[in-house]
Amino acid sequence: MATPALTISDFNGKFQAIQSYITPDTLGLINGSETMKGLIRAYEADPNTRNVSLDNSSSAVFYPADQSKPATMVFGDGLLKNSIDAVRTISHELGHYDVDNPNGIVRKAW
């Protein structure tokens, strides 16, 4: 069963820093993936994550949570300039979140 589609307003919270890169085409690609929609919603709701940030690089990084700080992601604007690259980059970093968050499979294995 399909979950409701994300809208641009779903990027007002922890993803606000990259909201201007979420074009209708980008949103269409994101909404084509149940997994991606679920991970965006999970990250947004997770008290162990903080707002993503944007810099002027061509890289992206996921910083997992530890005892002293929540998880976060940093996106280089050079990777978000078109819909396909934006979806690839966001989904890649969300993949790190999926396995490295406190309830993720890697963390549970510790």
trRosetta pair geometry for C-beta under 8 A, 3 or more apart (Angstrom, degrees):
i j d omega theta_ij theta_ji phi_ij phi_ji
2 34 6.7 -126 -129 -91 63 109
3 34 6.1 118 15 -140 102 86
3 37 5.6 -178 76 114 124 137
3 38 6.7 126 10 -70 159 83
3 41 7.9 -100 152 -10 152 153
5 27 8.0 70 172 164 107 99
5 31 4.4 15 -139 -135 95 131
5 37 7.5 -103 -135 -114 36 140
6 10 4.4 -96 -160 46 93 157
6 11 7.7 74 165 -38 120 87
6 27 6.5 -136 91 -152 95 92
6 30 6.0 -46 48 117 132 124
6 31 5.9 -147 33 -81 82 90
6 37 5.6 -163 -30 -127 108 93
6 40 6.3 3 -90 88 151 148
6 41 7.8 -146 -88 -56 109 93
7 10 5.5 120 55 -8 58 97
7 27 7.4 32 -138 -156 30 140
8 11 5.9 -59 -169 33 48 109
8 19 6.9 86 -173 -165 85 98
8 22 6.0 157 -122 105 78 120
8 27 6.6 -64 -67 -81 72 146
9 12 5.4 -16 -166 -17 55 121
10 13 7.7 -44 179 15 43 102
10 15 7.7 19 126 48 68 131
10 40 6.9 65 145 136 123 127
10 41 7.7 -51 -163 -85 125 76
10 44 7.3 -83 -178 -71 84 164
11 15 4.3 -76 -145 97 75 116
11 16 6.5 140 149 -86 68 41
11 18 7.0 -92 -168 82 124 76
11 19 4.2 150 126 -107 116 87
11 22 5.1 167 -23 8 170 160
12 15 7.9 30 23 66 18 79
12 16 5.6 29 -166 -89 31 99
12 19 6.7 53 -83 -95 43 146
13 16 6.4 -164 75 -36 12 97
13 44 5.3 85 80 -148 140 103
13 51 7.7 -143 146 -103 59 86
14 43 6.4 -137 89 132 145 93
14 44 5.3 -168 26 -116 116 62
14 49 6.3 40 -150 121 158 111
14 50 6.9 174 -135 156 109 27
14 51 4.8 -151 -145 -106 62 53
14 52 6.1 84 152 -6 81 79
15 18 5.6 -59 -179 51 81 97
15 19 6.3 115 122 -65 82 77
15 22 7.7 62 140 -42 124 138
15 40 7.1 -10 -43 -155 149 101
15 43 7.9 79 -54 101 103 124
15 44 7.1 -53 -12 -85 101 100
15 51 7.8 -157 -49 -150 21 70
15 52 5.7 23 -112 26 53 123
16 19 5.2 -20 -149 -23 43 122
16 51 6.7 -35 37 -146 96 117
17 51 6.4 110 -19 163 114 105
17 52 5.4 -136 46 94 121 79
17 53 5.3 -135 -146 -129 176 32
17 54 4.4 -172 158 -14 110 101
17 75 7.5 155 108 41 113 109
18 21 4.9 -49 -178 38 81 116
18 22 6.7 89 126 -34 83 94
18 52 6.2 -24 -7 98 113 130
18 54 5.8 150 -74 -74 74 116
18 75 5.6 27 -81 54 131 151
18 80 6.2 -132 -150 -131 110 160
18 86 7.9 153 174 -152 123 110
18 90 7.5 169 124 -90 160 116
19 22 5.6 -52 -155 21 43 114
21 26 6.8 85 140 -49 69 173
21 77 7.4 -162 -71 -137 136 77
21 80 4.0 -12 -156 158 157 123
21 81 7.6 -74 -133 -82 111 25
21 86 5.4 180 152 -118 114 137
22 26 5.1 -133 -146 92 48 132
22 27 5.7 72 172 -61 92 90
22 30 7.7 -17 -143 -8 102 147
22 86 7.5 -180 -90 159 51 147
23 26 4.6 99 47 6 72 102
23 27 6.9 -135 94 -3 38 88
23 83 6.0 -89 57 -81 115 100
24 27 5.6 -55 -144 39 31 113
24 28 6.3 38 154 -24 64 104
25 28 5.6 -51 -150 32 31 115
25 29 6.7 30 153 -16 63 102
25 83 4.1 -82 114 -78 109 156
26 29 5.9 -56 -154 35 33 109
26 30 6.4 32 150 -18 67 107
26 83 4.2 -147 -73 -130 69 85
26 86 5.0 -25 -123 85 127 140
26 87 6.2 -174 -148 -53 77 92
27 30 5.6 -52 -144 38 34 113
27 31 6.1 30 158 -16 67 109
28 31 5.9 -58 -143 40 27 108
28 32 6.7 36 152 -29 60 103
28 83 7.9 1 51 -163 93 143
29 32 5.6 -52 -158 23 33 117
29 33 7.6 12 153 -5 61 105
29 83 5.8 138 -4 164 138 109
29 84 7.2 175 -101 -95 166 50
29 87 4.5 -74 118 -75 135 154
30 33 6.5 -77 -167 39 36 99
30 36 5.3 -130 -154 121 70 133
30 37 6.6 115 154 -72 86 73
30 40 7.2 32 -172 -28 126 149
30 87 6.2 -152 -66 -115 72 103
30 90 7.6 -23 -98 89 112 143
31 37 6.4 58 -118 -73 48 120
33 36 3.7 59 94 13 124 110
33 37 6.4 168 93 -11 66 81
33 91 7.4 11 90 -106 169 130
34 37 5.8 -56 -148 38 31 111
34 38 6.2 31 155 -20 65 110
35 38 5.8 -61 -150 38 28 111
35 39 6.3 23 157 -17 66 108
36 39 5.8 -55 -144 37 31 108
36 40 6.4 33 157 -19 65 104
36 87 7.5 -12 -136 -158 160 93
36 90 7.6 72 -154 111 115 106
36 91 5.4 -55 -105 -103 113 101
36 94 6.8 105 -133 76 68 160
37 40 6.0 -56 -150 35 29 110
37 41 6.4 24 154 -13 64 109
38 41 5.8 -59 -149 41 30 109
38 42 6.1 31 154 -22 67 109
39 42 5.4 -50 -139 37 33 113
39 43 6.2 35 159 -20 66 103
39 91 7.8 103 64 -132 148 63
39 94 4.2 92 140 176 140 127
39 95 7.9 -25 -134 -64 163 42
39 97 6.7 123 -170 81 109 121
39 98 5.9 -55 -116 -70 121 107
40 43 6.0 -53 -147 35 28 109
40 44 6.3 30 153 -20 62 110
40 90 7.9 15 -85 162 105 122
40 94 6.9 -49 -64 -109 61 144
41 44 5.6 -56 -147 37 30 115
41 45 6.2 16 160 -9 66 113
42 45 6.1 -67 -145 45 27 101
42 46 6.0 39 156 -41 66 108
42 97 7.8 154 98 132 110 122
42 98 8.0 75 82 -98 148 75
43 46 5.7 -49 -142 17 28 118
43 49 5.3 -90 -167 108 72 178
43 94 6.6 -97 -40 -122 137 93
43 97 5.7 1 -91 165 111 161
44 49 7.9 -65 -74 79 12 136
46 49 4.4 66 85 4 111 109
46 71 7.7 -7 114 47 136 117
46 101 6.6 -67 -149 -156 158 141
47 70 7.5 -116 141 -112 49 133
48 65 4.5 -28 171 -76 107 166
48 70 5.0 179 -178 -135 44 91
48 71 5.9 49 134 8 85 96
48 101 6.5 128 91 -162 127 94
48 102 5.4 63 43 -1 179 122
49 65 7.2 -95 -77 -58 52 116
49 70 5.4 173 -106 163 9 116
49 71 4.8 -37 -105 70 72 93
49 72 6.7 133 -163 -82 71 50
49 97 7.3 22 -97 -140 132 125
49 101 7.4 -37 -60 -120 104 117
50 69 7.9 -55 -7 176 133 87
50 70 4.6 123 -28 83 93 124
50 71 7.3 175 15 78 72 42
50 72 4.9 -31 62 -82 92 106
51 72 7.1 11 76 -131 40 110
52 72 6.3 157 -105 -171 46 80
52 73 4.5 -20 -121 69 102 91
52 74 7.0 175 -170 -85 75 29
52 75 6.2 32 164 -7 121 105
53 72 6.9 27 0 166 95 125
53 73 7.7 -178 29 94 61 51
53 74 5.0 -17 69 -114 93 77
53 75 7.4 -180 90 26 43 70
54 74 7.5 168 -86 -162 16 64
54 75 5.5 -27 -108 71 67 89
54 76 7.7 116 -162 -118 62 15
54 77 5.8 57 -176 -61 107 91
54 80 7.9 -58 -129 15 111 151
55 74 6.1 17 -2 177 111 109
55 75 7.5 167 25 84 68 41
55 76 5.7 -38 74 -104 83 63
55 77 7.2 -137 90 -9 34 85
56 76 7.0 19 137 -153 12 79
56 77 5.7 -21 -116 29 48 114
56 78 7.4 73 178 -30 48 94
57 76 3.6 -86 83 -115 73 123
57 77 7.7 113 45 26 40 65
57 78 6.3 -89 125 16 34 117
58 76 5.0 -157 -85 127 10 148
58 78 3.4 -56 -94 88 78 145
58 79 6.0 123 -158 -46 56 84
59 76 4.8 87 44 -20 43 138
59 78 7.9 27 -9 58 42 114
59 79 7.2 108 -82 -31 4 132
60 73 6.9 6 -178 -179 97 98
60 74 6.6 -179 -150 91 53 59
60 75 5.0 1 -115 -117 102 58
60 76 5.8 -117 -61 12 64 83
60 79 5.6 -83 -37 54 111 162
60 89 5.1 136 -23 -169 157 106
60 92 6.9 110 84 82 136 117
60 93 5.3 -95 147 -61 124 124
61 73 6.9 171 88 -153 49 56
61 74 4.9 6 52 50 94 100
61 93 7.6 56 98 -116 12 115
62 71 7.1 1 -179 -173 87 106
62 72 7.8 -179 -152 95 51 38
62 73 5.1 -22 -103 -102 68 84
62 93 4.8 157 -61 -156 106 83
62 96 3.7 163 47 95 159 143
62 97 6.0 -135 -147 -52 138 73
62 100 6.9 130 128 55 128 141
63 69 7.9 -18 133 108 122 123
63 71 6.2 173 93 -151 64 58
63 72 5.2 4 53 56 107 77
63 73 7.4 -171 19 -81 72 34
63 74 7.5 46 -13 -8 106 99
64 71 5.2 -31 -149 -107 33 105
64 96 7.4 -121 -66 155 91 101
64 100 4.1 -98 -97 151 126 121
64 101 7.1 -153 -141 -85 90 37
64 107 7.9 177 -170 -70 136 116
65 69 6.7 -147 -141 101 62 56
65 70 5.1 -29 -109 -150 106 39
65 71 4.1 -67 -42 -40 81 82
65 101 6.7 50 14 -141 114 59
65 102 6.0 -41 69 -43 133 96
66 69 6.2 29 49 45 81 73
69 72 8.0 -49 148 -7 110 107
71 97 6.4 126 145 -121 149 90
71 100 7.4 138 -114 109 137 101
71 101 6.1 -77 -15 -108 160 80
73 93 4.6 84 -137 166 134 140
73 94 8.0 -28 -71 -64 156 55
73 96 8.0 136 -99 67 105 121
73 97 7.2 -55 -56 -55 118 118
75 79 6.4 -121 -171 65 86 114
75 80 6.0 56 157 -44 126 127
75 89 6.4 98 -137 141 105 129
75 90 7.4 -4 -100 -83 137 73
75 93 7.3 -98 -81 -18 91 160
76 79 5.1 81 73 3 88 103
76 80 7.6 178 94 -5 49 94
77 80 5.5 -70 -147 42 46 108
77 81 7.0 73 157 -59 72 84
78 81 6.6 -22 -156 -22 32 115
79 85 5.6 -147 -176 158 57 109
79 86 7.2 128 131 -93 69 46
79 88 7.9 -113 180 81 101 96
79 89 4.3 110 147 -85 123 155
80 85 6.6 -152 -98 107 18 99
80 86 4.4 61 -144 -102 66 92
80 89 6.4 -97 -74 57 71 147
80 90 7.9 71 -106 -44 99 97
81 85 6.4 11 49 66 68 138
81 86 7.6 -174 34 -53 24 95
82 85 5.1 77 59 19 82 104
82 86 6.7 -152 89 -12 35 94
83 86 5.7 -58 -144 36 27 113
83 87 6.3 22 161 -15 65 106
84 87 6.1 -56 -148 37 28 106
84 88 6.3 29 154 -18 63 108
85 88 5.6 -54 -144 38 32 114
85 89 6.1 28 159 -17 67 110
86 89 6.0 -61 -146 39 26 107
86 90 6.1 19 161 -13 65 111
87 90 6.0 -55 -136 42 28 105
87 91 5.9 23 165 -15 65 113
88 91 6.2 -64 -144 41 20 105
88 92 6.2 24 157 -25 61 111
89 92 5.7 -53 -147 31 28 114
89 93 6.6 19 160 -10 63 105
90 93 6.2 -60 -150 40 29 104
90 94 6.2 29 153 -17 65 111
91 94 5.5 -55 -143 41 33 113
91 95 6.4 46 152 -30 63 99
92 95 5.6 -50 -158 23 31 117
92 96 7.3 31 146 -15 60 96
93 96 5.6 -45 -159 29 42 113
93 97 6.7 45 143 -17 66 101
94 97 5.1 -48 -150 37 42 117
94 98 6.3 51 149 -29 68 100
95 98 5.5 -46 -147 27 33 117
95 99 6.9 10 161 -1 63 104
96 99 6.6 -71 -152 46 29 93
96 100 5.4 -13 168 15 70 125
97 100 6.5 -75 -120 55 20 88
97 101 5.3 33 -180 -46 66 109
97 104 7.5 -170 149 -70 40 138
98 101 6.9 -22 -117 7 10 108
98 104 5.8 124 142 -119 36 114
99 104 4.5 117 -180 175 19 128
99 105 5.3 -43 -137 46 77 91
99 106 4.7 64 158 -9 90 109
99 107 7.9 152 154 -5 50 81
100 104 5.3 -1 19 61 13 158
100 106 5.4 -14 -90 57 56 131
100 107 6.4 99 -162 -40 36 102
101 104 4.4 113 46 -28 67 109
101 107 6.7 -92 93 0 33 144
102 107 5.4 -137 -141 143 28 163
103 107 6.9 15 10 71 7 129
103 108 7.1 27 -167 -56 38 107
104 107 4.9 85 60 16 81 104
104 108 6.8 -149 94 -8 38 92
105 108 5.8 -55 -142 37 30 112
105 109 6.6 34 157 -26 62 106
106 109 5.8 -58 -157 28 31 114
106 110 7.6 44 148 -35 60 92
107 110 5.9 -37 -164 4 41 115
